[in-house]
Amino acid sequence: MKKTIILVLLILCCAGSAFCGEFEDALKAAEQGNADAQLNIGNRYYIGQGVPQDYKKAVYWYTKVAEQGNADMQGILGMMYYNGFDVPQDYKKAVYWYTKAAEQGYAFAQYFLGRMYKRGQGVPQDYKKAVYWYTKAAEQGDASAQYGLGFMYNYGQGVPQDYKQAVYWYTKAAEQGDASAQYGLGFMYNYGQGVPQDYKQAVYWHTKAAEQGDDMAQCFLGVMYHRGEGVPQNYKKAVKWYTKATKQGYAFAQYGLGVMYNYGQGVPQDYKQAIYWYTKAAEQGDASAQYSLGVMYDNGYGVPQNYRLGYIWSSLAAAQGDKHAIKNRDILVKKLTPQQLGEAQELAAKLQEKIDSSK
């Protein structure tokens, strides 16, 4: 995969190269500073064309090209150092080369530079600089940057929170097919943030993202079919989309699928399957799933009745502020002996540590 990405970029970078010739002629020209020849030699070493494959020599010559101001190659080197493609991963070098390319107006590099400032990779985290570079790339039509800029406006990172600006940039990216932006736009329509609330539009954009494999959109679409928001209520379609998201490990979808099996909605009622999916979500820290799992153990649905496990899961959900879980936990306290309660509290603490460490 990485080889394919690099090769495609190199082909694009080489598209305007005028240098052709035998290796010795190209090497001589490269040593004299001919950028096209340097690129030619770098590519030969990278793919092993007429010479033994040698990534170090390839990077050496690519660097020579980049040092002459080739923005495409500067961007490629930035990507190679960022991902550790055929060079040791080095965020500072990635920032260096992305900056060189970004300052020449290369949108690809501007976007990635913005992302590195947002994440604090190779540079101190700086949301304002992230916004600056996202904006530069977004204004050139880069969909990833448009989504990134929309996200910054949505959450007020580096700029005052502005839902209308978030919607503006999400829309720009969504219309280019960016799945994350499509999900974000669907979210804005669902909650009426920056736009009038419109469940049908929410379903439209969530569907676009879900069909591209976005797990959050798949889960959200499952919720909308489950509740009948923006679409006729359809439990089977809810199960379909929940299931797709569970395959990617999305906790809330696991909980949602557990609910469907618990109540026999869109699938035959199956408490064991409900327990299975509640457990998957609960182990990721989902409070609703933890509460539901506590209820199942308390009542012996799909499992042997076990007040201790009922207490453990209810207490974990209660610690996250779930009001139903708080009530259930307090009821279960009365069903346990002091010794059982002490053991349950100890096990709950250990389980919480395990959940926290896995995040």
N, C-alpha and C positions, 0 to 999 in steps of 0.2 A: 504493500500500500504506500509506504513512505517513498519507495523508489519511484513509483508511478507519479506521485505528486511532484517530486523533484524533477523528474525527466520532462514532465509536461511543462513545468515552469522554464526549464532550460531551453526547451524547444521554442517557447514563446520569446524567451530572451534572445535566442539566436536568430530569430526570424529576419532581423534586419542586417545580420552579419554578412559582410561582403567577402570575407576571407575564405578561400578554398585553396587547397594545395596538399602536397605530400607532408608527412609528419616533420621531416627535417626542415623543410622550408617554413612550415608553420612555427616550429620551435624557434628557428632563427629570428623570425619576425616578432614572435612573442617576447623574446629576450631583448629585442630592440624597442619594446613598448607598444607594439601594435595591439590594440585592445581586441580586435576581431580575432587575431591569431591567438591571443591569450585565452579567449573564450573557447576557441577551437581545440586548443591543447587541453584545457581543463575538462572539456566534454569527453575527449578521447580517453583521458585517464579515468574519468568517472564511470564510463560504460565499458572500458577495456577495449576500445576500438584501435587495433593495430599496436597496442602496447598493453603490458600487464595492468589490470585494474588497480588503481592506487588512489584511494580517496584523499589521502593527505596531499598528494601532488595536485589532485583536482582542486581541492580547496585553496591551495597555494595560488594557483592561476586564477581561480575565481576571485580571490581577494585582490589580485593585481587589477583585474577588470573593475571591481568595485571601487578601488582606490582612484581610478580614473574618472569616477563620477557616474558610472552606469547605475541608474536608479533600480532597474529591474534586478541586477545582480546584487545590489545592496539589500534589496528586499528578500531575495532568495537566501543570502547569507544570514540575514536576521532570522528567517524561518528555520534554517538548519541549526543555528545555535539555540534557538528557543526550544526546539523539539529534540535536540540531540541527534539529528539525522547525520550520521557519518562523521560527526565531530562530537567532542565532549559537550554535554549540555552546559550552556553558559548564558544566563539571563542578561548579564551586563553587556556581553558582546552582542546579544540579540538586540538590546536597547540601542546600542551604538549604531548598528547597521540599519535598524528600522528608522532611527532618527535621521540618518543621512538620506535615506530614500524618502522619508516623509517630508523633509524640508524641500525636496524637489517636487512635491506635489503628488507622490505616488500613493493613491488611495489605499491600496492593499497594506502598505507599511503604516500609513496613518491610523488605520483601524487597529492593527495589532499593537502599535505603540500606545494607543489609547487604552487598549485592554490591559497592557502591562502596567500602566499607571493606575488603572482601576484596581488591579489585584496586588499592586506593590511587588511586582516581580522584576528584580534587577534595578529597581528605583524605589524610593520611599513612596508609599501609597499616596496618591494625589488625585482626588476626584475632579478638581478643576482642570488639571492638565488632561485627564481622561476625556472630559467633556470637550475640551479644545480640539483634541485630535479626532475624536469621534465626529465632531461637527465638520471638520475639514473633509473627512472621507465621506460622510453622509451627504454633504452638498455636491459631491461628485457622483452620487448615486449608488454608493456601496451599501448593499442591503444589510450586511452584518453590522456596519457602523450605524445605520439608521435605527436598527433594533436596539443597539447599545445605547444610543442617544435617547431613544424613547424610554428605555429602562431608567436612565439617570433622571429624566424629568418625572417619571412615575414615582420614584422613591426619594426624590429631592437630594440626589447625590451630586455635589459640585455645582448645583443650580437650585434655585427655589423650586419646590415641588409644584408641578404644573401639569395637571391631567390632560388638558387640551393639547399641550405640546407633545405629551407622551402619545396621545392618540394620533396626532399628526405624523410623527415619525414611525410609530408602529404601522400605520396604514401604508406609508411609503414602502417599508420593508415587506409587509405582508403581501402587497400587490406584486412584489417580485418573487414571491414564493417562499420567503423566510418563515420556517415553521414556528420558531420561537416568537416571532412578531405576530404571527397569526394567532397563536395561543394568547399572547398578551392582549391583542386587540379584542379577542373574544371575551377575555376576562373583563376588560373595560366596559364592553357592552352589557355583560352580565350584571355588573354592579352599578352601571350608570355613572362611571367615572370619566369625566371629560366629554361624555356624550349622553344623550337620553338613554335610559335603560331600555334595552331591546333584546329580548331573549332569542328572537329569530336570528338576529345578526350574530349573537353570541354562538348559537348553534352552527351558523354558517362558517364562521372563522375557526371554531374549535374543530369542525369536521375537516376543514382544509389542513389544519395542523396534525390532527389525529391520523389522517390518511398518509401523512409523511412519517408516522411513527413517533410523534411527540407523546410521551407517556402522560404528562400533565393534561394535555388536551384530550387524550383518550379517556382518562379518568373523569374529567369534567363533563365530557359528552355522555359518559355512563350515568353521571348524576342527573343530567338534564333529561335523559330518557327515563330514568328512574322516577323523577318527580313530575315529568310532563311539562317541562318549562321550555317554551319555544317550539316544541314538537308534541305530537300526541304521546301520552304515556305509553311506553313500550318496554316491558320488563326484559324481553328477550334481547332487544338491542342494547339495553343497559348492561345485561350480562356479557354480551359480545364485547363492548368497549371496556368494561371493567377487566375482563379476562385479558385483553390485549395489553392493558397497562400493568396487570399483575406479572405478566411474563418479563417485564422490565424491572420488576421489584418495587413498584410504586405502592407505598404503604396504604394510602387512603383508598386506592382501588382494591387492595387486598381486603380491607375492612368492608368496602362496598359489596364485594363479591360474597364475603361472609354473611352479610345481611341478606342477600338474595337467597342463599342456601338456608339460612335460619328460618326465613318466612315463606320459602317456596315460591319465590317471585321470579318467573322466567325459567326456573329449573325446578325439578322435584325437590320437595323439602328434604334436607339432609343435614342433620345436626353435626355429624362427624366432619362433613366438608365445611360447615360453618366454623367449627372449632379450628380446623386446619388453617383456614384463611384468617380468622381472627388472630390466631397465634402468630402467623407470619407478620401481620401488621403490628401486633402488640410488641413483638420483639424488636421492632424498629422504633418503638416509642409512641405509636399512635394511641392517644388517650381514649378515643371512642372504642377502639378495638379492645383495649385493656379493660375498660368497663364492661363491655359485652362479654368478654371472656370470663370476667369475674362472675357475671350473672349465670353463665352456662355452668360453671363449676359449683356455684351455690345451689343451683336447682337440679344438677345432674342431667343436663341436656347434652346428649352425644358423648358424655364422659361419666364415669362414676362420680357421684356427689362427693365434693371435697371442699369443706369450708375453709381449710387453710389456704388452698390455691385460690379459692374465691376471694379471700381476704387479700392475698398478695397482689393479684391483678387489680382489684378494686382500689387498693391503697396507692398503687403506682399511678392510676388514672386520677385519683383524688389529689395526689401531689401536684398534678397539672391543672387543678382547679375544676375538674369535672364535677358538677353539683350532684348528678345522679350517683356517681361513684362514691362521693363523700357520704351520701346517705346509705348506700349499700355497704360500704366499709364499716360504718358505725353499727349497722345491724349485725354484721358478721362478727364483730368484736364480741358480742354477747353469746355467740355460738361456740366460742373457743375457750379452752381452759387457759389460765395464765401462762402455763408452760407452752402450750400450742401457739398462743399469741406471740410470745417472745421469739419462738423459732420462726414464725411467719414473718415477723418484722425484720429479723436478721436476714432471712432469705430474700425478702423484698429489697433490702438495701444492696445485697450482692447482685441481684438481678438488675437493679437500676444502674449499678456501676458497669455491668456488662453491656447494657443498652447504650450508655453514654460513651463507652470506649469504642463502640462499633460505628458511631456516627462520624 
